[in-house]
């Protein structure tokens, strides 16, 4: 339901009239009593532009007027529509490059925009030591600082940030309903930018040294391991491809795989076996990542066939045992591929009209900030187009 605020005064018959109109629709409203609070007179004047009498009524932060204005809306049938209006035009789920870029575009289009950030604003990009390959930052930029700049730009265009997690989404009716730990909200459209999380090893030291020697992105962090010795955990395409990439910087790359053969494509295998900087540790799993205040110093491994344990001295550990899209709450509501990634078309539209997806949540291949940002911009533009059609007005970009 809509957010209603009314300035009123005890014993005021005009205020009581306004309340009766609102009560007819069963709507809850925030009543601000002005009795004995002379400072509110100036507040009302600023909000209305010229009036300071009561009642003065606002719906979704939009100035409506007094009881006569409310009555006119009621008689025309417009009040009922306004009271049933969604809380937001666009709800963006996630705060990585895709979500934050979408917020900038939606805010600039003057859409009422809320970003539900998730547990940590910025997502995985915030863990990156330095973002070296995003256009416009020739000296690179720390991931945290990059996220802060995007957030500041979105807030400049009045996007609102809710530091919360979405726990449930209902896409079966419109406006869409979302539940968070902090409450419930409705939105005309949704942009899903919840990302994909790297599968973790779940071993001691992994969390402690993430961002200090443990990484899930060679393209993001490989530069920092120039002339160093690093380990790559995994045996699929991503592990081998990123291992090959790391040889551009590292002196030695050790690929640790739990089996005695790789699962990567034959082309990647041939390239890896031919690279003098790459060596392999077969039939082995990492049991612990060790280090000190300066970062990673090594990994403790166990041979799954002989149960022999040993330690490899390395300064970086790159983990590639797969990614899991954060899409569980959308199961049964949106079309997904066999791995759980949301299926979108070229305009970031999902199988439900008015719901869009951007970034890694719908892209199992690239996992790059600049790609995610681009899809976030497209999703925002398509959300604006959808809302324009919903409200019967023209979209600036055409059909």
N, C-alpha and C positions, 0 to 999 in steps of 0.2 A: 504494500500500500504506500501511498504518497506520504511524505513528511510534511506535517502541518504545524504551523506555529501561529499563535494568536496572542496579541497584547490586549489585555482586558482589565476591567476594574470591577471590584465587588459592588453589587447593586446596580450596575449599568444595564438598563433594559435592552439596549442595542447589542451589547455583548451577549446577553442571554438569547437574543434572537439568532445571532451567529452560531451559538452553541447548539441550538435546536436544529438548525440546518445541517450542521456537521454530524450531530448525533443520529440524524435520520439515516445516515450511511454507515453508522457503526464505526466511524473512523476515530482513531486515537489522535490526540493533538497535544502539543506542548503549550500550555497556557501560562503566559507570563503576567503575573499580577503587578500592576503599576502603582497600587496604593502605597503611599509613603515612600516612594522611590522616585524622586524628582529627576534623577539622572537619566531615567529611561525616556523622558520626554525628548532629549537631544538624540538618544539612540534611535527612537522611532522616526524622528525627523530625517536623520541621515539615511535610514533604510527606505523611507517612502519618497524622499526628495523634497517634501513640503508640508506634510501633515504631522500632527502630534496628538490627535485625539484618539479615542478607542471606540470600538475595536479596530485593530489593524491586523490583517490576515496574510500569511505567506504560505504557499504550497510549493514544496520542493525548492525552497529558497527564492521563489518567484513572487513578487509583490502582487497581491490580488486586490486589496482595497478594504473597504469596511463592510458592514452587514448588508448594505444595499447592493454593493458590487457582488457579494457572495450570493445574494438572492437572485440577481440577474443571471449569474452563471448556472444556478440551480434550475431556474425556469427554462433556460435554453437547452438543458441537458449536457452542457459542457462540464459542469462540476463533477458529475459522476465519472466522466472519462478521466478528468484530471486526478481524481482521488484514486482511481485504479491504475494510474500511470506507474510504470516501473520506477524503482528508486534511482536507477542509473540507465544511461543510454548504452554504455559499454562497460562490462566487467572484464578486466584482464587478469588472467590467472597465471602468475609467475612473473619474476622480475629480473630475468636475464636480459641479454641484448635484444631478443625478440620482443619480450613483454614491454621493456622500457621504450624501445623504438615505437611500438604500437601506441604506447601512452603519449608520446610526444605528438604523433600524428593525430590521434583522437582529440587530444587537448587543443591542439591548434585548429582543429575543425569545430571547436566549441561544442563538442559532445561532452555530456556529463560522464566523466570517466573515473572509475575506481580501479586501482591496482592492488590485488591481494597478493602480497609479496611471497608468501611461503615462509618457511622457518628462517631463512637467511636471504636478505636482499642481494640480488646479483647472481644467484645461482653459482654454477661452477666457475664462471669467468672471474668471480671475486677471489678464487683461490689461486689464480695465475700470478706468478711472480712479476712478470712484465709482459704486456701485450705488445708484441713487436710488429704484427702484420695487419693491424687495422689501419686503413687509410687515414691520413691526417695527423699521425703521431710518429714523425720520423725518428724521434729518440726513444720511442716506446713509452708505455704508460703502465703503472701497476694496475692489476685488475680491479682492486678496491677503488682506486681513484677514478678509473674509467666508469665504474658503476655509479659513483657519486655524481659525476658530471652528467650522466644520462638522467639520473633522478632529478637533479637540479633543473635540467632543461624541461623535463616533463612537468615538474611543479610550477615552473614559470608559466605554463599553459593551463594551470589549474587542475591538473590531474591529481586526484587524492590517493594517498597511499594508506593501506590498512595492513599493518604488520601482523598477519594472521594466516591461518591455513584453512583452505576449503576442505570440509569433511564430507559434503554431500552435494550433488547437483541433480536437479530435476529438469530434463530437457523435453519432457512430454507435453508441456503446455507453455503458453506464452502470456506474459513475460516469463523468462526463465527464473527459476528459484535456486538460490545457493545458500547452503548452511556453512558457517564457520564456527570456530570455537567461541567467537565473540557474539554470534547472533545469526540472523537471517537477512537476506537482501534479495531484491529482484532486479533484473536487467533486461533491456530490450535485445541486447546481443552479447555474445561472449567471445572473447579471443583466448584460446587455450595456448599458453606458452610455458607449460610446466616442465619442459625439458626431458632429458633422458639421463639417468644416473649411471655412472660406470659401476659395474659389479665390483664389489670389494673383495679382497682376499679374506678379510676378517681375522688378521693375525696381529699379534702384539707389535706395536711400533708404526703400524700403517696410518692410523689416525694422527698419532703424535707428530709424524714427520711429513704429513701431507702439506705441500707448499714449501717444504724445507728438505727436498730430496726425493719425495714420493710425488709422482705426477701421473696423470691419466691422459696427457696430451703432449706428444713429442713436438708437434708443430708449434704449440704455445711455448714450451719451456726448453726445447732441445738446445737452443742457443747458449743457455747458461752452463752447458756441460762440455764446452769446448776443451779438448785435450784431456778429458776425464774418462774414467771407466764407469760404465753404467750397465745395469741389468734390465732386460725386458722380460716380463712374465706373460706367457701365453704362446699359442701356436697357430692361431688363425690368421686370416688375412690382415686384420688390423695390427696384430702384434708384429708380424713379419714386415709389413709395409712401414710401420713406424720405426722398427729396428733399422731398416735400411736407411730411412731418413736420418736417424740419429748418427749414422756414420759420417754425415757431413760435418759434425762437430766433435763427437767423442773419439777418443783414441781407440777404445775397445768397447764393443757391444756384446754382451752375453745374453743369449736368449734361453730362458729357462722354461722347459715344457714338461708337463706331467706324463707325456707319452713318449714313444720312441720314434715318432715321425710327426711331421707337421701336418696341420689341417688346411694350411693356406693353399692358394692356387699354385699350379705347377710353375707358372711364370715367376711368381714371387719367390717360390722355393729356389728356383734356379739362380735368381738374382742374389738371394741371401747366401747360398752355398758358394757362390763365386766371389763374394765380397771378403777380402782378407781381414777386415776389421771385425767381422762377425764370427763368434764361436757359439757352441750349443752345449747346454747341460740337459741331457735327456732323462726321462723317467723320474723327474724330481719336482718337488713342491716347496714353496717358500713357507717356512713356519714362523719366522720372526724377522722383522726389520730392525736393525740396531744402529745406534748413532750416539751423538752427544749434542751439546748446546749449539754446535756449528752445523748440524745436519746429519744426513745419513752417512754411515761408515761401512755398512755391509748388510748381507742377508744370510740368515741361517736356513739351510735347505736340508731336505730329507729325500733320499732315493726311495721311491715307492716299491721297488722290487727287492732291494737288499736291506732296506731300513737304515742304511748308513747315513750319518749326519755329518755335515761339514759347514764351513762358512766361506762365503765369497766376499772379498773386499771390493766394494763399489761405492761410488758417491752419489749415485742416482738410481732410482727404481721406477720404471715405467710399467704400469699395470694395464694389460689388455686382455681381459677375460670376458669381454662382452659389455653391452649397454642394455639397460632396462628402461623403456619409456615410462614416464610417470603418468600412466593413463588408467590405472585400476578403477577409479571412480566413474569412468566413462564406459566401462564394459557393459555391453547390452544396450547402449544408447547411441553409440557412434560406430560407424564402420571402421575396422582396423585390419591391418595385415596380420599374418600369422605370428609375428613377433610382438604385437601390441602397439605398433606405431599407428597413429591416426591417419587415415587415408584422406588426402585433400586433392582438389583439382588445381589448375594453374592459377586460380585466384584465391587460394587458401581456404576455400569453402569445404566444409565437411558434409556428411550425409544428412545433417539437420540444418534447415534453413535458419540463418541468423547466428550460427555457431561457426567460428573460424579457428584454425590452428596454425601456429607459426613456430619456427625454430626446430630444435632437435626432437620435439615430441612427434613431428611428422616427417622427419628427415633422418633416416638411419645411416646416411652415407657421409655427409660432409663434416658436421660437428664443428663449425667455424663461426666465430662471432659475427663476421661481416655477412655471411650467408643468412644467419638467423635474423640479423637486423633487417635485411632486405625483405624477408618473408613477413616480419613484423609490420613493416611499412605497408606492404600489400594487404595484409589482413585488416589493418586499420582503415585503409581506403575502401575496402569492400564492406566493412562494417558501416562506414558512413553512407555508402551507396544503399545498403539494406535499410538503414533507418530512414533515409530520405524517402524511399519507396513506401515504407511502412506509414510514414506521416503524410504521404501524398504531396510531397514537394520535389522539386527538381534537384538532381545531383549535379554539382559544378562540373564534374568530369564527363557528363553525358551518360547515356544508357550503359 
